[in-house]
Amino acid sequence: MTPWILLLPILLPLAGALVCWAIGRGAKKARDWAVIAVTALELGLLGYFFTLPDLALFIPGVCGLGIALVLDNFRRLYALITAFMWLICALASPRYFQHYRRRNRYYFFFLLTLGATVGVFLAENLTSVFLFFEVMSLASYVWVAQDEKPESLRAGDTYLAVSVTGGLVMLMGLLLFSAQTHNQTLHTIGGLCLLFGFGAKAGSFPLHIWLPKAHPAAPAPASALLSGVLTKTGIFGILMLSVNLFSEDAGWGRLILLLGCATMVLGAVLAVFSMDLKRTLACSSVSQIGFILVGIGTSSLLGAENALAARGTLLHMVNHSLIKLVLFLAAGVVFQNVHRLNLNDLRGFGRNKPLLHFIFLMGALGVGGVPLWNGYVSKTLLHEGLVELGASGVEALFLFSGGLTLAYMAKLYVILFWQKNLDPAVQARFDGITGYMSAPTALGLTVSALLLPLLGAVPNRTADRVADFGQAFLGAGALEHRVHYFSWENLRGALISAGVGLAVYLLLRLCRMDRKNRWPWWLDLEDLVYRPVLTAILPVILGSLSRILDRLVDGVIVILRKTVYRETPIPHELEEGNAFTYALGGILDRCAAVFHNRTNYRHKLAMLYDDISQNSAIIGGSLSFGLFMTSVGLILILVYLLI
């Protein structure tokens, strides 16, 4: 089999995007079905990849470094999950977008992002990952800003700023890796730069700020993909770093574990306080990314005995993708009927809607880690890894965060499906809604929801086989024994989390925090730290530094002019202009007198000369500063090369 087939799942969505754009300008329904057909073909093609042997492809000359693609078991698995999620979101999109403008634009970038995301998961090295990563990040910006409302554009600005900043820092890391061979310091700095970029996309603390704002602003199908797939591209990059470049670095493992703990707890706390449906799910995604990072850190620290932690990491990636597909699309069903996201406005919507009730409940039980659902399996493996590591403090945070997960999901579930709306007229309108989701949406969501208990009820036959696919990629050691998922030791951890969750939920009800968001608005990390630093503090510092350097350059020039380049004064200095303007103006004045023209050309030329002199001085000052900064940059480069 020719390795060039690896390009097909990348190019197929791009070709489909162009075709669907052309179709959509005249036949919108045909465009909708064309998008579904493209995603179905992508899923079939990536399913066919499971029948192929491992392949590798290198295309030289692209961006000077070339593109390297590879097909192994992990990449087969996650490329297939990506295509599956895109297909389900494509099925849900026609009904969801029926009242949206510029749907053609959305679908174009929907398919373009699909090709770039598959490219990320098929990439063999960090350079290739970076190229596809940047295309994916820029293309998905359109999702966040799709409806062009002020809050969406602001969320899009945050998403784009984090993505671009992360991309630039990643590029710096790649350059450091390519410029050094045995310098451990540069190796570490390069790794931290790449961790910054990948962590930004994954939603890791403290770069998680885009997630709670982008998800509520983006359409629900886009939110499902942002949370379920695009965050996993960041995790994929962190895995490549941890397994290939820092596999024996204990400091790296501790750093990832620390970031995971902070992300895990912070996301759960934010979700508990949130009163916005999609924001709660977005904060939940932050927390679940923290669980995955805890697994990566634990796996790195355990070394060759990391089988349980590594398998738990992979399974939690897969489980979180499928769970958030279900939950965000279910939230989209609610939004497309009510056009509200505040939980007080949505209270009681799900009553008398058994299919939506079942779908949401499957997702809630899955993300909550309840036994017999898929989230329990991966959390059990992660918990066993922490027990092997002996990190009792991290284990306590792990169980506490699991309890918070159950608390905020119980809050959503009870508000949507059990409580009645405070306004009887609104509840009567909710009860009268029929046909609240289309048949394709219902089909896609039902299939997705059924996967969650399937992976959790018989984990040794389902989840373990999924974990087998990624074991080699994650550098997992051999599994010494079969995991007894439903033994008392493993069920005990789930029961502890359940007890914490029940206590927190009762506290929410007692303090009426299920009716009002009591999280202080001023604790928004973006508005508290990032925006003030970038828009106020940093410009002042850079402006002051620029003025200091500018005056320093001017002072040096003045000193040189008065010492080395001492100027001799003009013997007969003119009041205005120079000798040339004085002479030429005199000639023109005499010619004008012949024709009785009283224009003073000597004065006009002198004024023109003064204007040109002033502009030249301004340009010269700017150029002097620019040349000075260029010289500083060249000196730094020379110092770096000499070191």
ZIKAQUI-V792578 format. One record per residue. N is the residue number from 1. OMEGA is omega as a letter, one per 30 degrees, with the letter a starting at -180 (999 if undefined). D_FIRST is the distance of its C-alpha to the first C-alpha in whole Angstrom. Layout:
{{N	OMEGA	D_FIRST} {N	OMEGA	D_FIRST}}
This chain:
{{1	a	0} {2	l	4} {3	l	6} {4	l	9} {5	l	8} {6	l	10} {7	a	13} {8	a	13} {9	l	15} {10	a	18} {11	a	18} {12	l	19} {13	l	22} {14	l	23} {15	l	23} {16	l	24} {17	l	27} {18	l	28} {19	a	28} {20	l	30} {21	l	33} {22	l	33} {23	a	34} {24	l	36} {25	l	38} {26	a	40} {27	a	38} {28	l	38} {29	l	37} {30	l	34} {31	l	33} {32	a	33} {33	l	31} {34	l	29} {35	l	28} {36	a	28} {37	l	25} {38	a	23} {39	l	23} {40	l	23} {41	l	20} {42	l	19} {43	l	19} {44	l	17} {45	a	14} {46	l	15} {47	l	16} {48	l	12} {49	l	11} {50	l	13} {51	a	11} {52	l	8} {53	l	8} {54	a	10} {55	l	8} {56	a	11} {57	l	12} {58	l	15} {59	a	17} {60	l	20} {61	a	23} {62	a	23} {63	l	27} {64	a	27} {65	a	25} {66	l	22} {67	l	19} {68	l	17} {69	l	15} {70	l	13} {71	l	12} {72	a	14} {73	a	17} {74	a	19} {75	l	17} {76	a	16} {77	a	19} {78	l	21} {79	l	19} {80	l	19} {81	l	23} {82	a	23} {83	l	22} {84	a	24} {85	l	27} {86	l	27} {87	l	27} {88	l	30} {89	l	32} {90	l	31} {91	a	32} {92	a	35} {93	a	36} {94	l	37} {95	a	40} {96	a	41} {97	a	41} {98	l	43} {99	a	46} {100	l	44} {101	l	44} {102	l	41} {103	l	38} {104	l	36} {105	a	36} {106	a	35} {107	l	32} {108	a	31} {109	l	31} {110	a	30} {111	l	26} {112	l	26} {113	l	27} {114	l	24} {115	a	22} {116	a	23} {117	l	23} {118	l	20} {119	l	19} {120	a	22} {121	l	20} {122	a	17} {123	a	19} {124	a	19} {125	a	22} {126	l	25} {127	l	25} {128	l	22} {129	a	24} {130	a	27} {131	l	26} {132	a	24} {133	a	27} {134	l	30} {135	l	28} {136	a	28} {137	a	32} {138	a	33} {139	a	32} {140	l	33} {141	a	36} {142	l	37} {143	a	37} {144	a	40} {145	a	42} {146	a	41} {147	l	44} {148	l	46} {149	a	49} {150	a	51} {151	l	49} {152	l	46} {153	l	46} {154	l	48} {155	l	45} {156	l	42} {157	l	44} {158	a	44} {159	a	40} {160	l	40} {161	l	42} {162	a	40} {163	a	37} {164	l	38} {165	l	40} {166	l	37} {167	l	35} {168	l	37} {169	l	38} {170	l	34} {171	l	34} {172	l	37} {173	l	35} {174	l	32} {175	l	34} {176	l	36} {177	a	33} {178	a	32} {179	a	36} {180	l	37} {181	a	36} {182	a	38} {183	a	41} {184	a	41} {185	l	43} {186	l	40} {187	a	37} {188	l	39} {189	l	40} {190	l	37} {191	l	36} {192	l	38} {193	l	38} {194	l	34} {195	l	35} {196	a	38} {197	a	35} {198	l	33} {199	l	36} {200	l	37} {201	l	34} {202	a	34} {203	a	38} {204	l	39} {205	g	43} {206	a	45} {207	a	42} {208	a	42} {209	a	44} {210	a	42} {211	a	41} {212	a	44} {213	a	45} {214	a	42} {215	l	41} {216	a	44} {217	a	44} {218	l	40} {219	a	40} {220	l	39} {221	l	35} {222	l	35} {223	l	37} {224	a	34} {225	l	31} {226	a	33} {227	a	34} {228	a	32} {229	a	29} {230	l	30} {231	a	32} {232	l	29} {233	l	27} {234	l	30} {235	l	30} {236	l	27} {237	l	28} {238	l	31} {239	l	29} {240	l	27} {241	a	30} {242	a	32} {243	a	29} {244	a	28} {245	a	31} {246	a	34} {247	a	33} {248	a	36} {249	a	38} {250	l	41} {251	l	42} {252	l	39} {253	l	39} {254	l	43} {255	l	42} {256	l	39} {257	l	41} {258	l	44} {259	l	42} {260	l	41} {261	a	44} {262	a	46} {263	a	43} {264	a	43} {265	a	47} {266	l	48} {267	l	45} {268	l	47} {269	l	50} {270	l	50} {271	l	48} {272	a	51} {273	a	54} {274	l	52} {275	l	53} {276	a	50} {277	a	48} {278	l	44} {279	l	46} {280	l	46} {281	l	43} {282	l	42} {283	l	44} {284	l	42} {285	l	39} {286	a	41} {287	a	42} {288	l	39} {289	l	37} {290	l	40} {291	a	39} {292	l	35} {293	l	37} {294	l	39} {295	l	36} {296	l	34} {297	l	38} {298	l	38} {299	l	35} {300	a	36} {301	a	39} {302	l	38} {303	a	36} {304	a	34} {305	a	36} {306	a	35} {307	a	33} {308	a	35} {309	a	35} {310	l	31} {311	l	30} {312	l	33} {313	a	32} {314	a	29} {315	l	30} {316	l	33} {317	a	30} {318	a	29} {319	a	32} {320	l	34} {321	a	31} {322	a	31} {323	a	35} {324	l	36} {325	a	34} {326	a	36} {327	a	39} {328	l	39} {329	l	38} {330	l	41} {331	l	43} {332	l	42} {333	l	43} {334	a	46} {335	a	47} {336	l	46} {337	a	49} {338	a	51} {339	l	50} {340	l	51} {341	l	50} {342	a	53} {343	l	53} {344	l	57} {345	a	56} {346	a	53} {347	l	56} {348	a	55} {349	a	53} {350	l	51} {351	l	54} {352	l	53} {353	a	50} {354	a	48} {355	l	44} {356	l	44} {357	a	46} {358	a	44} {359	a	41} {360	a	43} {361	l	44} {362	l	41} {363	a	40} {364	l	43} {365	l	43} {366	a	39} {367	l	40} {368	l	43} {369	l	42} {370	l	44} {371	a	43} {372	l	41} {373	a	39} {374	a	36} {375	l	37} {376	a	40} {377	a	37} {378	l	35} {379	l	39} {380	l	40} {381	l	37} {382	l	38} {383	l	42} {384	l	41} {385	l	39} {386	l	43} {387	l	45} {388	a	43} {389	a	43} {390	a	47} {391	a	47} {392	l	50} {393	l	51} {394	l	47} {395	l	47} {396	l	50} {397	l	49} {398	a	46} {399	l	48} {400	l	50} {401	l	47} {402	l	46} {403	l	49} {404	l	49} {405	l	46} {406	a	48} {407	a	51} {408	l	49} {409	l	47} {410	l	50} {411	l	52} {412	a	50} {413	a	50} {414	a	53} {415	a	54} {416	a	52} {417	a	52} {418	a	55} {419	l	58} {420	l	60} {421	a	60} {422	l	63} {423	a	64} {424	a	65} {425	l	64} {426	l	60} {427	l	60} {428	l	61} {429	l	59} {430	a	56} {431	a	57} {432	a	57} {433	l	53} {434	a	51} {435	a	48} {436	l	47} {437	a	43} {438	l	41} {439	l	39} {440	l	36} {441	a	37} {442	l	38} {443	a	35} {444	a	33} {445	l	36} {446	l	36} {447	a	33} {448	a	32} {449	a	36} {450	l	35} {451	a	32} {452	l	35} {453	l	37} {454	l	34} {455	a	33} {456	a	36} {457	l	38} {458	a	36} {459	a	34} {460	l	33} {461	a	31} {462	a	29} {463	a	30} {464	l	29} {465	l	26} {466	a	25} {467	l	27} {468	a	24} {469	a	21} {470	a	23} {471	a	25} {472	a	23} {473	a	23} {474	l	26} {475	a	27} {476	l	29} {477	a	31} {478	l	31} {479	a	33} {480	a	36} {481	l	37} {482	a	36} {483	l	37} {484	a	40} {485	a	40} {486	l	43} {487	a	46} {488	a	49} {489	a	48} {490	l	45} {491	a	47} {492	l	50} {493	l	48} {494	l	47} {495	l	50} {496	l	52} {497	l	49} {498	l	51} {499	l	54} {500	a	54} {501	l	52} {502	a	55} {503	a	58} {504	l	56} {505	l	56} {506	l	59} {507	l	60} {508	a	59} {509	a	61} {510	a	64} {511	l	64} {512	l	62} {513	l	59} {514	l	57} {515	a	59} {516	l	59} {517	a	57} {518	l	59} {519	a	57} {520	a	59} {521	a	57} {522	l	58} {523	l	56} {524	a	53} {525	l	51} {526	a	50} {527	a	53} {528	a	55} {529	a	53} {530	a	50} {531	l	52} {532	a	55} {533	a	54} {534	a	51} {535	a	54} {536	a	57} {537	a	57} {538	l	55} {539	l	56} {540	a	59} {541	a	58} {542	l	56} {543	l	59} {544	l	62} {545	l	60} {546	l	59} {547	l	63} {548	l	64} {549	l	61} {550	l	63} {551	l	66} {552	l	66} {553	l	64} {554	l	67} {555	l	70} {556	a	68} {557	l	69} {558	l	72} {559	l	73} {560	a	72} {561	a	73} {562	a	77} {563	a	76} {564	a	74} {565	a	74} {566	a	77} {567	l	78} {568	a	82} {569	l	83} {570	a	84} {571	a	88} {572	a	88} {573	a	86} {574	l	85} {575	l	86} {576	a	83} {577	l	80} {578	a	80} {579	a	82} {580	l	80} {581	l	80} {582	a	84} {583	a	84} {584	l	82} {585	l	83} {586	l	87} {587	a	86} {588	l	84} {589	l	87} {590	l	90} {591	a	88} {592	a	88} {593	l	92} {594	a	92} {595	l	91} {596	l	92} {597	a	89} {598	l	90} {599	l	86} {600	a	86} {601	l	83} {602	l	84} {603	a	83} {604	l	80} {605	l	78} {606	l	79} {607	l	78} {608	l	75} {609	l	74} {610	l	75} {611	l	72} {612	a	70} {613	l	71} {614	l	70} {615	l	67} {616	l	66} {617	l	67} {618	a	65} {619	l	62} {620	l	63} {621	l	63} {622	l	60} {623	l	58} {624	l	60} {625	l	59} {626	l	55} {627	l	56} {628	l	57} {629	l	54} {630	l	52} {631	l	54} {632	l	54} {633	l	50} {634	l	50} {635	l	52} {636	l	50} {637	l	47} {638	l	49} {639	l	50} {640	a	46} {641	l	45} {642	l	48} {643	999	48}}
